[in-house]
């Protein structure tokens, strides 16, 4: 029996605070599925301590960290599910140590009267004590707004670093109306489903409409992210200007704040080179004879690669895919670093002295051995 077919039922004959389960036919369960999939998908049966009695409940065990069997709950409908916290700490010079600024977690309440809470949702609490619940699509929009907010903070930091406070072109610009964008994104799944059901009834399914809407939302968010990044560029970084030495045109480079990390050069030399930099370049010397070529020049440390726009997009996709794996490697290294320790200077000195003696013996013994016989 699949857990997808187990659901709570209302039973007016049962004592208050108790809930029974019934097995719903697969077809009935499927009919109530939304574009986000069944509300009871990917659940497992576990036991929970309810009013002192262990009873079976449905639980999203892949992410829920609640101790249902150990923590007593008065009523079954009060059993909910919570995931591990993702914490955001802030270290400000006027507050001293790191302070928990906000946290996010997954949540699900299978007995809620709100269907959105019966499905997995993202909960965010900003330190005020008030939790805000987001559907997955709303969480995507919220995360995009946080990305924009983060870029604006970096803009402010860059202006603060500048002795003159930055030029007007470098100062942060206002972001377009984010609440309106969030409303559009939030309304898309329903609008897509209604439109598809009306215009393409033979192809319409809730799952297909949800997939289509998710793709549209991802493209809109990515387009908005790129547009916001373009607005953050200075005029020089957006404008192709003649370069006599090149015999073409190029923009000013976009650079990472992080400097180069080459172990083969001195730290002072690394400080002079950005970790990554990119610019748009047009090669058009005697273009009628030799043609015109637009490229993206990507600097990585002291090296440079020239790419067509298509090749640059391929590199960008590879970089985005790499960041998640890079973060995973960092997590592995961070776990290992917890066991790191400093060596003993006395043992190190004794080891170095022993190595010197060994090297000296090899050097003194070099060339010694059996004297070759004389040739008559």
N, C-alpha and C positions, 0 to 999 in steps of 0.2 A: 504494500500500500504506500503510495507516494504521500509525502507530507504536504504536497501541493493540494491534496484533496481533503485535508483536515482543516476544519474551521470552527470558530465559536458559534453557538446558537443561543438565542434568548429563550429562557425557560422560566415562565412565571411561577411554576410550581416549586422551583428550587429555592433553598434558603438564600437570603441576601448574602452577597459576597462570594457566591459559587457560580461556576460557569461550566457547562457541559460542552463536549465536542461531538460533532457528527461528521460523517464522511460524505462530502459532496460529490455527485457524479462528475466525471472528468469534463463532460460537455458543458455542465452548468458552470463549473469553474472557469472554463475557457471563455464562456460568453461574458463573464465579468472582467476579463482581462482588459487592461488599458494598453495604450501605446508604450508604456514603460514596462510591460510584462506583468505577470501575476504578482499580486501583493504577497503571496505566500511562497514564491519561488525560492529555492536555495535554503529552505529551513530544515532543521533537524529536530527530532523529538528528544528532549532532555527532561530531567526532573527538577521541580522547584519546590521549595519549602513554603507552603501556603497555609497560614493559620496552624502551624505545627505539623502539617501533614505533607509528605512528599507526593506531588501530583505530576503527571506528564504535561509538558507544555511544548509549544513550537518555538524554536530559537534560531536566529541567524548565527550559528556557531563559527562561521568563517571570520567574523569580525567582532561579535559580542564578547565582552570581557566580564560581564556581570556574574557574580557567584550566586546563581539562582538556587542551588541546592543548600547553600550555607546561610543565606540571609533570609530571614523569615519575612513574608509579606502577608498582610491581613487578608486581602482579597485577591483573587486570581486576576481580575481585570486591572489591578494595580501593578502587575508584572510588566515591565518594559525592558528594552534592550538598549545597551549603550556600548559604543566602541572606545578604543584607546584615544586619549587626548593628544591632539597636535597643538603644542604650546608655542606662543609667540612672546619672547621676552624683550624688554627694552632696557638698555643701559644708558642712562642719561647722567651728565655730570652733576646735576642738581638733585639726583635721587640715590646716588651711590650704587649699590649692588643691583644685579639684574632683577627686574620686577616683571611679574607675569602680566602682560599687557592684554592678551586675549588667548582664547583657545578654541579649537574646533573638534568636533567628534561626530561619529555616525550615531543615529538614533532610530528607533522603530517602536511603535506602540500598537500591537496587533488588536487591541480592544478599544482604540480611540474612535470617537464618533467622527473624526475628521479623516477622510480617506487618504489624505496626503501624509498623515502621521502613521497610517497603517502600512505604508510603503517606507522603505529606507529613505532617510532624509539626512541632511547635514545641519548640525546645530553649531552655532557660533555664539560665544559669550565674550563681551568686550571688557569685563572687569566691573561693570555696573551691577552685575547680579541678574540682569535680564537676558534670557536666552532668545535667540532668533533662529527660526527653523527655515531651511531652504530646500526646495526640491532639487534634484540633481541639475536640472537646467538653470534654475535660479542660482545655484552654487557656482556654476560656470561663469555666469554674468558677474556675480559678486567677486569671484577670483580675478576676472578681467579688470574690474574696477580697482581691485587692490594692486594689480600690476601697474595700472596707470598711476595710482597714488604713489606707489614705490618709485616710479620714474620721476614723478614731480618732486619727491623728497630728494632724489639724487640731483635733480636740477638745482634745487635750493642749496644743497650742499656745495655744488660746484660754484654757484654764485657767491656763497659765503667764503669760499677759499680764495676767490679773486680779490686782489688788493683794491680794485676799483668797483667791486660789486657786480661785475659782469656788464656786458653791453646789453642794450634792449633786446637784441636778437637772441641773446643767451638766456634772458630771464624767462622763467616759466610762464607759459600761456595757459589760459583757462581751457579746461576740457569741455567739449560739447556736453549737452544735457544728458548725464548718465542715467537719471531715473527714466527718461523717455526711452532710451535704448533698452533698459531693463524691462520696461513694459512691453516693448515690441518682441523681445526675445521670449518673455513669459507667455505671450499670446500666440506665438508661432505654432506650437504643437497642436493646439485646438484648431487653429485656422487651417493648417495643412490637412489635418484629418477631415474636417468638414468639406474643404474644397476637393480633396481627392475622392472622398466618398460620393460627391455629387458629380464630378466630371469624369472620373475613371472608376465607376462602380465595379467593373469586371476585374480590375487589378487591386482594388482597395482591400487592405487588411489593417487592423490597428498596428501590427508590428511593422508593416511596410511604411505606413504613415509616420510612425515614430522614428524609424531609421532615416527617412527622408528629412524630417524636421531636425533631427540631431545633426545631420550633415550640413543643412542650411545654417544652423546656429553656429557650428564650428567655423564655417566659412565667413560668416558675418563677424564673429569675434576676432578671427585672424585678420580680416580686412581692417577692422577697427584698430587692432593693435598696430598694424603696419602704418595706418594713417596717423595714429598718435605719435609713433616713432618719427615719421617724416616731419610732423609739425615741430618736433623737438630739435631738428637740425637747424644749424645756422644758415643764413643765405649762402655763404661760401661753400657749405657742404651740400647744398642743393643745386648750385649753379655751375655749369660747365664754362670754364674760362680758358682763353688761349694760353698755351704753354709753348714758347718759342723753341726751347730746347727739345721738346718732344715732337714738335711739328703737328700738334693736335690740341685737344682740349681736355681738361680734367677738373674734377671737383676737389675741394679741400677734403682731407681724410677724416673719416669717422674712426675714433680710436677708443680702445678700452682704457679705463682709468688705471687698471692693473698694468704694471710694467712687465718687461720680459723676464723669463725665468731660466735662461740658459745657464747651466752649471759651468760651461766652458768659458764664460766671460766674467769679468769683474762686476760686482754689484753696482758700482758707479756707472759702468757701461750699460747694464740692464736698465737702469733708471732712465736712460735717454731714449729707450725704445719701447713703444707700447707692446703689450702682449699680442694684441690683434689690431689691425687697422684695415680699412677698406675705402676705396674711392671709385668713382665712375670715370672712365677714360674713353675718349674718342680718338682713334688714329685715322687721320685723313690727309696726310701729306700727298699733294698732287692726286687728289681723290679720283679725278677723271681717268687717270692712268692706272692707279693702284687700288682704287676702291676705298671704301670707308668702313671701319670696323669699330664697334662699341664693345668695350670690355669692362670687367670688374677686376681691379687689382686688389688682391687680398694679401696683406702682409702678416706673417706669423713670425714674430721676433725679427731677426735680421734677414729672413728670406721672403720672397714675393712670388705669388702665382698669378698669372693672367688668365682670366676665365671669361667665356661668353656668358651672357645673362642666364642661359639655360644651364650651363655648367655651374654657375654660381648658386642657382636654386638647388641643384643636386647636392652641392657642398653644404648649403644651409640645412637641407633635410637631414643630411648625415650628422651635422653638428647637433641638431635638435634631438635626434635619436641617441646620440652619444651622451648627452647630458644626464639622462636618467641612469645609464650604465655607469657613468663617471661617479654619480652620487652614490650608487650602490658600492663601488670600489672604495669610496671614501668611508662609507659606513663600516665596511669590513676592516679597513685600516684603523679606524677610530676604535673599534672593539679590540683589535690587537694592541693598539697603543696604550690601552689601560694597563697592560702588563709591562710596559717599558720601564727602565730604571737606569740610573747613572752608574757607571763603573767605579771601581775602587782605585783611586789615584796611586796608592802604594803598590797594588798588584800590577797596575799598568806600567809603573816605573820599573818594577822587577822584570816584567815581560820584555820591555824595551831593552834593558841591559842584557838579558839573556840572548836576545836577537842580535845585539851588537857583537857579543862574544862569538856567537855561531858564525856570523859573517866574517869576523876577524880570523877565525880558524880556517875557514874556507879560503880566504885570501892568502894567508901565510902558507897554506899547504898547496897552493896552486903551482904547478910545474914540478913539484917534488915527486919522486918515484924512482923506478928502476932506470939506471943509466943504460942507454942503448949500447950494444957492443960496437967496438971500433971495427971499421971496415979495413981489411988488409990492403 
